[in-house]
Amino acid sequence: MSYQKRTALALAAAVAGSVVLMAAPAAHASVVDVDYQCQTPIGPKGAVSPIDIKAVKSGSGYQLTMSFQKGVSSSPVELGKGAMKPSALIKLGGVGEGTVSVSGPANAAAIPANTPIKINDLTGTYTPRKSGKATFTAGVLTIKALGTTTTCTPRNNPKPSLELDVTAASGTGPQTAPSGGDELPRTGPLDSAMALGTLGGTVLLAGAAGVLWLTRRGQRTAS
């Protein structure tokens, strides 16, 4: 393998590794036990469920998924297929402000009477307004079933289930060189590699033009 080819492969590998490191957001996730106190149509009930919150970059925001590892509350009567619809709020902290609403599908199978209600994964979208570290904590859970509404509120002041470095939409986009500057815009390793590639292409074209000019000059001299 030629020296030029080995150098090109090494540069490509380094650039690819840098891009992966830039794309992976710094995150810390943990499963947190949430002690819910539920106000049901037949009186108060309580249950503890481990809560997991995940985030995936989606466009200018993040898709959140809130997962319940245990059931909460129960019903004195059977809930038929599709009878129960859950939703919840995720409390934001750090650079995050307010709450994010998440919801999920209705129960796919009947839920027997007096058994813990298993909540399907709840999803929603968070679009940050500021860049920095945001935290995501389980908030109020709402269960609607058979024309009734059950509200479950965390009473143990749970810790965040997710800490994530987020980037606001307004903070993204390429930086431009100052007016009159002679430097190329630099927004990261990938752009630097593209700039090197452009420079290499310019040198190659200049070399080809020089050869062509010399050839034509030689032809005129010969004639």
GISUL-V550134 format. One record per residue. RES is the residue in three letters. SS is DSSP state (hx for helix, st for strand, lp for the rest). PSI is psi in radians with two decimals (NA if undefined). BURIAL is 1 if it has 16 or more other C-alpha atoms within 10 Angstrom, else 0. Layout:
BEGIN
{{RES:SS:PSI:BURIAL} {RES:SS:PSI:BURIAL}}
END
This chain:
BEGIN
{{MET:lp:2.31:0} {SER:lp:2.78:0} {TYR:hx:-0.71:0} {GLN:hx:-0.70:0} {LYS:hx:-0.73:0} {ARG:hx:-0.70:0} {THR:hx:-0.74:0} {ALA:hx:-0.71:0} {LEU:hx:-0.71:0} {ALA:hx:-0.72:0} {LEU:hx:-0.74:0} {ALA:hx:-0.73:0} {ALA:hx:-0.73:0} {ALA:hx:-0.73:0} {VAL:hx:-0.76:1} {ALA:hx:-0.74:0} {GLY:hx:-0.69:0} {SER:hx:-0.69:0} {VAL:hx:-0.71:0} {VAL:hx:-0.76:0} {LEU:hx:-0.65:0} {MET:hx:-0.61:0} {ALA:hx:-0.45:0} {ALA:lp:1.95:0} {PRO:lp:2.56:0} {ALA:lp:2.16:0} {ALA:st:2.64:0} {HIS:st:2.00:0} {ALA:st:2.57:1} {SER:lp:2.63:0} {VAL:lp:2.16:1} {VAL:st:2.29:1} {ASP:st:2.17:1} {VAL:st:2.14:1} {ASP:st:1.79:1} {TYR:st:2.34:1} {GLN:st:1.99:1} {CYS:st:2.32:1} {GLN:st:1.85:1} {THR:st:2.90:1} {PRO:lp:-0.34:0} {ILE:lp:0.28:0} {GLY:st:3.07:0} {PRO:st:2.49:0} {LYS:st:2.74:0} {GLY:st:2.68:1} {ALA:st:2.62:1} {VAL:st:2.25:1} {SER:st:2.27:1} {PRO:st:2.30:1} {ILE:st:2.34:1} {ASP:st:2.31:1} {ILE:st:2.22:1} {LYS:st:2.73:1} {ALA:st:2.40:1} {VAL:st:2.28:0} {LYS:st:2.30:1} {SER:st:1.80:0} {GLY:lp:-2.23:0} {SER:lp:0.05:0} {GLY:st:-2.78:1} {TYR:st:2.35:1} {GLN:st:2.14:1} {LEU:st:2.48:1} {THR:st:2.10:1} {MET:st:2.12:1} {SER:st:2.39:1} {PHE:st:2.15:1} {GLN:lp:-0.19:1} {LYS:lp:2.76:0} {GLY:lp:2.73:1} {VAL:st:2.59:1} {SER:lp:-3.00:1} {SER:lp:2.97:1} {SER:lp:2.44:1} {PRO:lp:-0.24:0} {VAL:lp:2.78:0} {GLU:lp:2.42:0} {LEU:st:1.98:1} {GLY:lp:2.96:0} {LYS:lp:2.25:0} {GLY:lp:0.12:0} {ALA:lp:-0.32:1} {MET:st:2.26:1} {LYS:st:2.04:1} {PRO:st:2.70:1} {SER:st:2.87:1} {ALA:st:2.97:1} {LEU:st:2.42:1} {ILE:st:2.14:1} {LYS:st:2.35:1} {LEU:st:2.56:1} {GLY:st:-3.09:1} {GLY:st:-2.22:0} {VAL:lp:-0.16:1} {GLY:lp:2.64:1} {GLU:lp:2.34:0} {GLY:lp:-2.46:0} {THR:st:2.85:1} {VAL:st:2.27:1} {SER:st:2.32:1} {VAL:st:2.60:1} {SER:st:2.92:1} {GLY:lp:3.08:1} {PRO:lp:2.79:0} {ALA:lp:2.86:1} {ASN:lp:2.30:1} {ALA:lp:-0.29:0} {ALA:lp:2.78:0} {ALA:lp:2.53:0} {ILE:st:2.03:1} {PRO:lp:2.74:0} {ALA:lp:2.55:0} {ASN:lp:0.59:0} {THR:lp:2.61:0} {PRO:lp:2.39:0} {ILE:st:2.02:1} {LYS:lp:2.15:1} {ILE:lp:2.21:1} {ASN:lp:2.87:1} {ASP:lp:2.38:1} {LEU:st:2.39:1} {THR:st:2.71:1} {GLY:st:3.05:1} {THR:st:2.32:1} {TYR:st:2.17:1} {THR:lp:1.87:1} {PRO:lp:2.53:1} {ARG:lp:-0.32:1} {LYS:lp:2.66:1} {SER:lp:2.49:1} {GLY:st:-2.79:0} {LYS:st:2.15:1} {ALA:st:2.58:1} {THR:st:2.64:1} {PHE:st:2.11:1} {THR:st:2.44:1} {ALA:st:2.30:1} {GLY:st:-2.60:1} {VAL:st:2.35:1} {LEU:st:2.34:1} {THR:st:2.27:1} {ILE:st:2.10:1} {LYS:st:2.22:0} {ALA:st:2.34:1} {LEU:lp:0.69:0} {GLY:lp:0.10:0} {THR:st:2.84:0} {THR:st:2.22:1} {THR:st:2.23:1} {THR:st:2.18:1} {CYS:st:2.13:1} {THR:st:2.27:1} {PRO:st:2.30:1} {ARG:lp:0.06:0} {ASN:lp:0.27:0} {ASN:lp:1.09:0} {PRO:lp:2.70:0} {LYS:lp:2.85:0} {PRO:lp:2.47:1} {SER:lp:-0.28:1} {LEU:st:2.36:1} {GLU:st:2.27:1} {LEU:st:2.35:1} {ASP:st:2.04:1} {VAL:st:2.75:1} {THR:lp:2.15:1} {ALA:lp:2.61:0} {ALA:hx:-0.67:0} {SER:hx:-0.27:0} {GLY:hx:-0.07:0} {THR:lp:2.97:0} {GLY:lp:2.69:0} {PRO:lp:2.57:0} {GLN:lp:2.56:0} {THR:lp:2.65:0} {ALA:lp:2.64:0} {PRO:lp:2.65:0} {SER:lp:2.25:0} {GLY:lp:-0.08:0} {GLY:lp:2.76:0} {ASP:lp:0.23:0} {GLU:lp:2.55:0} {LEU:lp:2.63:0} {PRO:lp:2.43:0} {ARG:lp:1.96:0} {THR:lp:0.00:0} {GLY:lp:3.07:0} {PRO:hx:-0.67:1} {LEU:hx:-0.76:1} {ASP:hx:-0.61:0} {SER:hx:-0.72:0} {ALA:hx:-0.72:0} {MET:hx:-0.66:0} {ALA:hx:-0.70:0} {LEU:hx:-0.71:0} {GLY:hx:-0.71:0} {THR:hx:-0.75:0} {LEU:hx:-0.76:0} {GLY:hx:-0.70:0} {GLY:hx:-0.65:0} {THR:hx:-0.77:0} {VAL:hx:-0.74:0} {LEU:hx:-0.78:0} {LEU:hx:-0.70:0} {ALA:hx:-0.70:0} {GLY:hx:-0.73:0} {ALA:hx:-0.69:0} {ALA:hx:-0.67:0} {GLY:hx:-0.73:0} {VAL:hx:-0.76:0} {LEU:hx:-0.71:0} {TRP:hx:-0.74:0} {LEU:hx:-0.66:0} {THR:hx:-0.82:0} {ARG:hx:-0.67:0} {ARG:hx:-0.69:0} {GLY:hx:-0.67:0} {GLN:hx:-0.69:0} {ARG:hx:-0.64:0} {THR:hx:-0.70:0} {ALA:hx:-0.59:0} {SER:lp:NA:0}}
END
